[in-house]
């Protein structure tokens, strides 16, 4: 008996045309019981929104049956071949010519259509109803090597696999393809065997190239694309950046400036990197093999060139530019080659305090010791997230004895630094440096750049 389930799980699937999906049901009049089961399937399919066609309704009018069969096969989206012993025998030509002539003709037309389009497996569907078995499927539908569909009863659960095929609603679908993981590559160091022979320390290090590319879009939006070793790691668009990030230098004169800069650095990180990308970056920085380096280069268009990306802080508050193993650099669009290689942490500062002789300058004298102490105090109080114990140095500071252009140039040529700190009097166009004899030496931007 047919049971109709009223609580429908799926909506109606409409075919490529303007009407509902069309299905032709082909079967053999094997017994009255089998014919009634086919009729129950026909009614069930139509109640599921499928335009199922069966000879029972067509037989109510005079028909040219060979023409009717050909029309149904041509117009159907799917053709259901209902398995039975009689259908298989008649479809395979093992019955007498006068027995089941209609099914023999119909099966010949179906076989011919399948022969013309042998890849259309989903169009020609063998179906096994209650009381029947796979043995009733004709050979041309390959019952032992292709899929066939059993209907346990005429409910959504009992006919689920068949309905999912007809309605194009699979139970399993392929998940979206995610982002390719960043696995990095080995550094160009000798193999472990070679290192052992040479008496070198063992271990494997890796180097990652991390490009953070910022673009300015309409209405103040900023797009960030992160590429790790040339593979896209993540992308995010933020409507606008916090206004405080553009006035960060004002925090330097505030008593709570250090805390505010930490807040701004973390906010900038969240604005540029979504949660997934942030997690991948932190994992890359913290969990690469010992000795690995991460070259983090932030590419900026001209309109974002003043963005203080050096303030970027990881979610735990560490300053990205000074994390051990990270070499941080900014680069303007169009400048694809760094002038000098980026420098890994810890933070290195070159300090020059210019204090010409009081009698040689009109400016009030600078307290050199106070200036140097203020710098050391600032570095000591700054939480860079570098120290592993209370005695570890979070930064290295070198203070020049003479704040002259020559001394500064020689120091920069001999070593690399993250920060050049100048303490000096100045104007809107020059700073007042000094020579070895204590004479003032005005220097404008061009001389400093040279």
C-alpha positions in Angstrom: 0.0 0.0 0.0 1.2 3.5 -0.8 1.8 5.8 2.2 2.1 9.6 1.5 4.3 11.5 4.0 2.8 15.0 4.5 5.8 16.6 6.1 7.9 17.3 3.0 11.7 17.6 3.5 12.4 19.1 0.1 11.0 21.7 -2.2 10.1 21.2 -5.9 12.9 20.8 -8.3 12.1 22.5 -11.6 13.7 21.3 -14.8 15.6 23.4 -17.3 12.3 24.2 -19.0 9.4 26.2 -17.8 7.6 23.3 -16.2 8.4 20.7 -13.5 10.8 17.8 -13.9 9.4 15.2 -16.3 9.9 11.5 -15.7 8.7 8.5 -17.8 8.0 5.2 -16.0 8.7 2.1 -18.1 7.5 -1.3 -16.7 6.2 -4.7 -17.7 2.6 -5.8 -16.8 4.0 -8.8 -14.9 1.2 -9.2 -12.4 -1.7 -7.2 -11.0 0.3 -6.7 -7.7 3.3 -5.4 -9.6 1.2 -3.0 -11.7 -0.4 -1.5 -8.5 3.1 -1.0 -7.0 4.1 0.9 -10.2 0.9 3.0 -10.0 1.7 3.8 -6.3 5.2 5.0 -7.4 3.6 7.2 -10.1 1.2 8.9 -7.7 4.0 9.4 -5.1 6.3 11.0 -7.6 3.6 13.4 -8.9 2.9 14.4 -5.3 6.6 15.2 -4.9 6.2 17.8 -7.7 7.5 15.6 -10.4 5.6 15.3 -13.7 5.7 11.5 -13.9 4.1 9.8 -17.0 2.5 6.4 -16.9 0.5 4.5 -19.5 -2.4 4.1 -17.1 -3.7 7.6 -17.6 -2.9 7.6 -21.4 -4.9 4.3 -21.8 -8.1 6.2 -21.0 -8.0 7.5 -24.6 -7.3 5.8 -27.9 -3.5 5.9 -28.6 -1.0 5.0 -31.2 1.2 3.3 -28.6 4.5 3.2 -30.5 4.2 6.9 -31.2 3.2 7.6 -27.6 6.2 5.6 -26.3 8.6 7.5 -28.6 7.2 10.9 -27.5 7.6 10.0 -23.8 11.2 8.8 -24.1 12.2 11.9 -26.1 10.5 14.4 -23.8 11.5 12.9 -20.4 14.3 14.3 -18.2 14.6 10.9 -16.6 13.4 7.4 -17.7 12.7 5.0 -14.9 13.1 1.4 -15.9 11.2 -0.7 -13.3 13.0 -4.0 -12.6 11.1 -7.3 -13.0 11.8 -10.7 -14.4 9.3 -10.1 -17.2 10.8 -6.7 -18.1 14.3 -8.1 -18.3 13.3 -11.1 -20.5 11.3 -8.9 -22.9 14.0 -6.2 -23.1 16.7 -8.8 -23.8 14.6 -10.5 -26.6 14.2 -13.7 -24.6 10.4 -13.8 -24.8 8.2 -14.9 -27.7 7.6 -12.0 -30.1 3.9 -12.0 -29.3 4.4 -11.8 -25.5 4.6 -8.3 -24.1 5.1 -6.6 -27.5 4.6 -3.1 -26.0 7.5 -3.5 -23.5 9.7 -5.1 -26.1 9.1 -2.1 -28.4 9.5 0.4 -25.5 12.7 -1.2 -24.3 14.2 -1.2 -27.8 13.6 2.6 -28.0 15.1 3.1 -24.6 18.1 1.0 -25.5 18.6 2.9 -28.7 18.4 6.3 -26.8 21.0 5.0 -24.3 23.2 3.8 -27.1 23.2 7.3 -28.6 24.1 9.0 -25.3 26.0 6.4 -23.2 27.3 9.0 -20.7 23.8 10.0 -19.6 23.7 7.6 -16.8 21.4 9.8 -14.7 18.8 9.9 -17.4 18.3 6.1 -17.6 17.6 5.0 -14.1 17.0 1.4 -13.0 14.5 1.2 -10.1 13.8 -1.9 -7.8 10.3 -1.8 -6.1 9.2 -3.8 -3.1 8.9 -7.5 -4.1 11.5 -7.2 -6.9 15.3 -7.5 -7.0 18.4 -6.4 -9.0 18.0 -9.6 -11.1 15.1 -7.9 -12.9 17.3 -5.1 -14.4 18.1 -5.6 -18.1 21.7 -6.1 -19.1 22.0 -2.9 -21.1 21.7 -0.9 -17.9 24.7 -2.8 -16.4 23.1 -3.8 -13.0 26.4 -5.3 -11.7 28.7 -2.3 -12.6 26.4 0.8 -12.3 24.1 2.3 -9.7 20.5 1.2 -9.3 17.9 2.6 -6.9 15.7 0.6 -4.5 12.4 2.0 -3.3 11.5 0.5 0.1 8.1 2.2 0.3 6.4 5.3 -1.0 7.6 7.8 1.5 10.4 10.4 1.5 12.5 8.1 3.7 11.7 5.0 1.7 12.5 6.6 -1.7 15.1 9.1 -0.6 18.0 8.0 -2.8 15.8 8.0 -5.9 14.3 11.4 -5.1 17.7 13.0 -4.4 18.8 11.9 -7.9 15.7 13.1 -9.6 15.5 16.4 -7.7 19.2 17.1 -7.9 19.5 17.4 -4.2 22.4 15.2 -3.1 22.9 14.3 0.5 26.7 14.9 0.2 28.2 17.8 -1.7 31.9 18.7 -2.2 33.0 21.3 0.4 34.5 24.6 -0.8 38.2 24.5 -1.5 40.1 26.3 1.3 43.3 28.2 1.3 46.5 26.3 0.5 48.5 25.9 3.8 51.9 27.6 4.0 54.5 24.9 4.5 57.5 27.0 3.8 60.8 25.6 2.5 64.1 24.6 3.9 66.9 27.1 4.3 70.0 26.7 2.2 72.0 25.1 4.9 74.0 21.9 4.7 72.2 18.6 5.3 72.4 17.0 8.8 74.9 14.4 7.6 77.2 17.2 6.2 76.8 19.3 9.3 77.7 16.4 11.5 80.9 15.7 9.5 81.8 19.3 9.5 81.1 19.6 13.3 78.3 22.2 12.7 75.2 22.4 15.0 72.3 20.4 13.7 68.7 21.3 13.0 66.6 22.6 10.1 65.5 26.2 9.6 63.0 27.7 7.2 62.5 31.1 5.6 59.0 32.5 4.8 58.3 35.4 2.6 55.3 37.2 3.9 53.9 40.0 1.7 51.2 42.2 3.2 49.7 44.3 0.3 47.4 47.2 1.2 45.2 49.0 -1.4 43.1 52.1 -0.9 39.6 51.8 -2.4 36.5 54.0 -2.8 34.9 55.6 0.3 38.0 55.2 2.4 38.0 51.4 2.4 41.3 49.6 2.7 41.9 46.1 1.3 44.5 43.8 2.7 45.9 40.8 0.8 48.4 38.5 2.6 50.6 36.2 0.6 52.9 33.7 2.2 55.6 32.3 -0.1 53.5 33.6 -3.0 50.3 31.7 -1.9 47.3 33.7 -0.9 46.9 33.4 2.9 43.9 35.7 3.4 42.1 38.8 2.3 40.0 41.4 4.1 38.4 44.8 3.3 37.8 47.3 6.2 35.5 50.2 5.8 37.9 52.6 7.4 40.9 52.7 9.8 40.7 54.2 13.2 41.3 58.0 13.2 43.7 57.6 16.1 46.1 55.6 13.9 46.9 58.7 11.8 47.7 60.9 14.9 49.8 58.2 16.7 52.7 60.6 17.2 50.6 62.7 19.5 50.6 59.8 22.0 54.3 60.1 22.4 53.8 63.2 24.6 51.0 61.7 26.7 51.6 60.1 30.1 49.6 57.0 28.9 51.2 57.1 25.4 52.8 53.7 25.7 49.5 52.0 26.6 47.7 53.9 23.8 50.3 52.8 21.2 49.7 49.2 22.2 46.0 49.6 21.8 46.4 51.3 18.4 48.9 48.5 17.2 46.4 45.8 18.2 43.5 47.6 16.6 45.5 48.0 13.3 46.3 44.3 13.3 42.6 43.5 13.7 41.6 46.0 10.9 44.1 44.5 8.4 43.8 40.7 9.2 40.6 38.7 9.7 40.5 36.1 12.5 41.6 33.2 10.3 44.4 35.0 8.6 45.6 36.4 12.0 45.7 32.8 13.4 47.8 31.6 10.4 50.2 34.5 10.8 50.7 33.9 14.5 51.2 30.2 13.8 53.7 30.9 11.1 55.7 33.3 13.4 55.5 31.2 16.6 55.7 27.6 15.3 58.2 27.5 12.5 61.3 25.5 13.3 63.9 27.0 15.5 66.2 29.3 13.5 63.5 30.1 10.9 62.9 33.7 9.7 59.8 35.4 8.5 60.4 38.3 6.1 57.3 40.5 6.6 57.1 43.2 4.0 54.2 45.7 4.0 53.5 47.1 0.6 51.8 50.6 0.7 50.3 52.7 -2.0 51.2 56.4 -2.0 47.9 57.4 -0.3 48.7 55.1 2.6 52.4 55.7 2.8 52.1 57.5 6.2 50.3 54.6 7.8 52.4 53.5 10.8 52.5 49.8 10.1 55.5 49.5 12.4 53.0 49.8 15.3 51.4 46.4 14.3 51.0 44.2 17.3 50.0 40.5 17.5 46.8 39.7 19.3 48.8 39.0 22.5 50.4 42.4 22.4 53.8 41.6 21.0 55.2 44.2 18.6 55.4 42.4 15.2 58.5 44.2 14.0 60.6 43.1 17.0 59.5 39.5 17.5 62.6 37.3 17.3 62.9 35.7 13.8 60.7 38.4 12.2 62.4 40.8 9.7 59.9 43.7 9.2 60.0 46.2 6.4 57.7 48.7 4.6 57.8 49.2 0.9 56.1 51.7 -1.4 54.2 50.4 -4.4 56.5 50.5 -7.4 59.6 49.9 -5.3 60.0 46.2 -5.6 63.6 45.9 -4.3 64.5 46.7 -0.7 67.6 49.0 -0.3 68.8 46.8 2.5 67.7 43.4 3.7 65.2 43.5 6.6 66.6 43.0 10.1 65.4 40.4 12.6 64.8 41.3 16.3 65.6 42.1 19.0 65.1 45.9 18.6 68.3 47.7 17.8 68.5 51.5 18.2 71.3 53.9 17.1 71.1 57.1 19.2 72.8 60.4 18.5 72.4 63.4 20.9 73.7 66.7 19.4 74.9 69.2 22.0 77.1 71.8 20.4 79.2 74.0 22.7 77.1 76.7 24.4 79.2 79.5 23.1 78.9 78.2 19.5 75.1 78.1 19.2 72.2 80.4 19.9 70.1 77.4 21.1 69.9 76.5 24.8 72.1 73.6 25.7 70.8 70.1 25.7 71.3 67.9 28.8 73.0 65.0 27.1 72.8 62.7 30.1 69.1 63.4 30.6 68.4 62.8 26.9 70.2 59.4 27.0 68.6 58.4 30.3 65.1 59.3 28.9 65.8 57.0 25.9 67.0 54.1 28.1 64.0 54.5 30.4 61.6 54.5 27.4 63.1 51.3 26.1 63.2 49.6 29.5 59.5 50.5 30.1 58.4 49.5 26.6 56.9 46.0 26.6 58.2 44.4 23.4 57.3 40.9 24.4 60.9 39.8 23.8 62.4 39.1 27.2 62.3 35.5 28.3 63.4 36.3 31.9 63.7 39.4 34.1 67.4 39.9 33.3 67.0 39.6 29.5 67.5 42.7 27.3 64.4 43.7 25.3 66.4 46.0 23.0 70.0 47.0 22.2 70.9 50.7 22.3 74.1 52.2 20.9 74.8 55.9 21.7 77.3 57.8 19.6 79.8 60.0 21.3 79.6 62.6 18.5 76.3 63.3 16.7 77.8 64.2 13.4 76.7 63.1 9.9 80.0 61.3 9.4 79.7 59.4 12.6 76.1 58.5 11.9 77.0 57.3 8.4 79.9 55.2 9.6 77.7 53.5 12.3 74.9 52.7 9.7 77.5 51.4 7.3 79.0 49.1 9.9 75.7 47.6 11.3 72.0 47.5 10.8 69.4 49.2 13.1 65.7 49.3 13.4 65.6 52.9 14.7 67.8 55.9 14.3 67.0 58.2 17.3 68.1 61.9 17.0 68.0 64.3 19.9 68.8 67.8 18.7 67.5 71.3 18.3 66.0 72.2 15.0 63.7 74.2 12.9 61.0 73.4 10.3 63.7 72.7 7.8 66.9 71.6 9.6 68.2 69.8 12.7 71.4 71.1 14.5 74.0 68.4 14.7 77.7 68.8 15.8 81.2 68.1 14.7 84.1 66.6 16.8 85.0 70.1 18.0 81.5 70.9 19.2 80.6 73.2 16.4 77.0 73.2 15.3 76.3 71.6 11.9 72.8 72.3 10.4 71.5 69.4 8.3 68.4 69.5 6.2 66.4 66.5 4.9 68.6 66.1 1.8 71.8 65.9 3.8 70.3 63.4 6.2 69.0 61.3 3.3 72.4 61.2 1.7 
